[in-house]
Amino acid sequence: MADFIKIEDDYNGYDLKMFCVPRHYEQDLESILIPYGVISDRTERLARDIVNDMGQDALVVLCVLKGGYKFCSDLLDYIKALNRNSERSVQLRVDFIRLKSYENDQSTGEIKVVGSDNLSDLKGKDVLIVEDIVDTGNTMKRLLKLIAEHNPSSVKVASLLVKRTPRSVGYRPDYIGFEVPDKFVVGYALDYNEYFRDLSHICIINDNGKKKYAI
């Protein structure tokens, strides 16, 4: 099983006044669950684990948009630094796919896949899917099934967050940053109806924020 940092259900996070958050979100957040610096350090360690496991063959990194772009960008920066400064080196190619399954803070139950026209290029390749969060696991299972149809050599998944929820189908990624409680989190490119992507920390949205930015 993948190593991860577990954030307990009774953990309330950090008070907003202990860190800097954009003023336009100050009334919309309950607390800071994971500060940016902790995210960064954990991402650096995940990069080392990935290079240690895969540092022989070329790797196609498939970034899941939009929420995964920040995690993917930082992860790739750390991998590139390791490529320059260690004995192992992973040749990287990056592609993008977009999945949509949420409206407001609820899953619609319908998974929309956008940008999958070039998945045939994955045939015979080693693939690393980079995702922001695994919630129930249904979305990732759907994506893995779609990718498997194009016969890659191998597929692994790195997710910054895994949500601990009774709705989970039991899927676990190969690389996990943090296991978090069953709360709706935003920031570090995770959104609520496209808002909060410009927030550096991972935070818990409050009822005011959900109401303000509902569609």
N, C-alpha and C positions, 0 to 999 in steps of 0.2 A: 504494500500500500504506500502511496506517496506520502512523504513528510509534509506537514503543514503547521501553521500557527493557529491554534484554536482559540477563538474569542467566545467566552462563555455567555450563556443566555442572560445572566444577571449583570453583565458588564455594561455600564452606562456610558462609557466613553469619556472624552475630555470636554470640559466646559469650553464653549465657543470663545470666551474672552481670554483663554490661555494661548490661542493661536490667531493668526490673521486669516480672515475669510472676507470675500467680497462684501462690501456694505449692502449691496442690493439683495443679498441672501441672508442677512443676519437675523431676520424675523421668520425665516422659513425653515430653520434647521433646529433639530433637537439637541444634537451633540456631535462631536467629532469622534468617529469610531476608530479610524486609522489615520494618523497624521502622515503627511506626504513623505517625511524622512524615513519613517518605518516602511512604507510601501517601497521606497527606493532601495533600501538595504535588502529587503526580502527579494526584490526583483533581481538584484545583483547575484544573490545566492542561487536563485533559480537558473540564471544564465550559466553559472558555473556547472550546475548539475546537468543541464542540457548539453553543454560542450563535452563534459566528461562521458556522457552516454552516447553522443552522436558525432563526436569529433573525428570522423574518418571520411564520411561521404558527404556530397553536396546535399543541401537541405532546402526544400521549398517551404517557406513560412507563409501560411495562409491566415491573414489577419481578418478577424470577424468585426466588421464595422456595424455601428459607429462606435459603440462603447469600448471596443478593444484597441482602438488606435493608440491611445496614450501608453497603455501597458505594453503593447507590441513595440512601439517606438523606443521606449526605455529599455526593454528586454534586448532588442537588437543592438542598441548602443553598447550594452554590457557585453554581449557576445562578440561584437566587433573589437572591443578593447581586449578581450581574451584572445581573439585571433592574432592580435598584434604582439601580445606579451606572454604567450604560453606555448607549450610544445604542441598542443592540439589546436587544430584550426578547422572551422566549418565554413565551407563555401555556401553563401546564402543567396536565395532568390525569393523575392517577396511578391505575393499576390493578395487580392482582397475579395471578400465576399460579404454580403450584407444579409442579415436575418432580421425579421421583425415578428415579434409575438406578443408585445405589450401595448396596452392603452391605459393611461393613468398608471395605477400601481397594480393592475390585475392582468394576468395572462389571458389573452383572447382565446386560447386553445387552438388557434390557427397560426401556423408557421409559414411566413412568406420568405422565400429565398430569392435574393436579387443578386445578379452579378455572377452567375454560375456558368456562363457560356464557355469559359476556357478551362473548365475542370478536366477536360480530356488531356490537357497538357500534363496532368499529374501521373499519367500511366508510367509505371516503373520507377517512380520517384519516392524518396523519403520525405514525408510531409509532417510539418509541425503546425497544428492549428492553435492560434493564440486568441483566447476569449477573455472577456472581462469578468463574467460571472456565470456560473452554472447554478440554476435555480432548481427546477424539477428534474432537469436532465433530458426532458423530451426534445428540446430544440437541438441539443448536441447529438442525441441519438439519430435524429432525422438527418442532420448534416453528415454524420459519419456514414450512414447508409448511402447517402447521395455520393459521397466521395468514393466509397468502396466500389461503386458501379464503374468507376474509371480505372480500376486496377492499379493503385499505387503500390510501391514496394512495401512501405510501412506507413502507419499513421499514429502520431502521438498528439496529445492535447495538453496545452498549458493554460490554466485558468487562474487569474489573480485571486478570484473569490469562489468559494462553494458555499451555497446557503444551506443551512441545516433546517430542513423543513419536512413535515410529515407528508407533503405532496411529492417528495422525491421518488423517482423510479429506481433509485439505487445506483445510478451511473456516477463514477468517480473519474476525474481526469488523471493523466499520468503525472502531471506536475501541478501542484496547488500552492498558492501563496498563503491564503488565510481561509479558514472555515468560520463563517459568521452566523449569527442568530437569524431567525426568520423575521427580519425587519427590512423595510424598503430603504436601500442605501443609494446615495447619489455622490457625484464628484469623481475626480480623476477620470473624466470622460463618461462615467455612468450618468444617465440622464433620467429625468422625469418629464416626459413629453417634450424632449429636446432641450430642456433647461438644465442647468447645473453642470454642464460639461466644462465650463470655465472655472470650476472649483477644484483646487489642488488636492485637498484632503478628501478621504471617503467619510461621508457624514450620514447621519440618519435624518431624513426629512420629517418635519412635523406636520400636524394637521393643517396649519395655516398655509404651508407651502403646497400641500396637496390640493387644497381648495383654490389657491391663487392660480396655479398653473394647470388645473384640470382642463380637459377638452370636452 
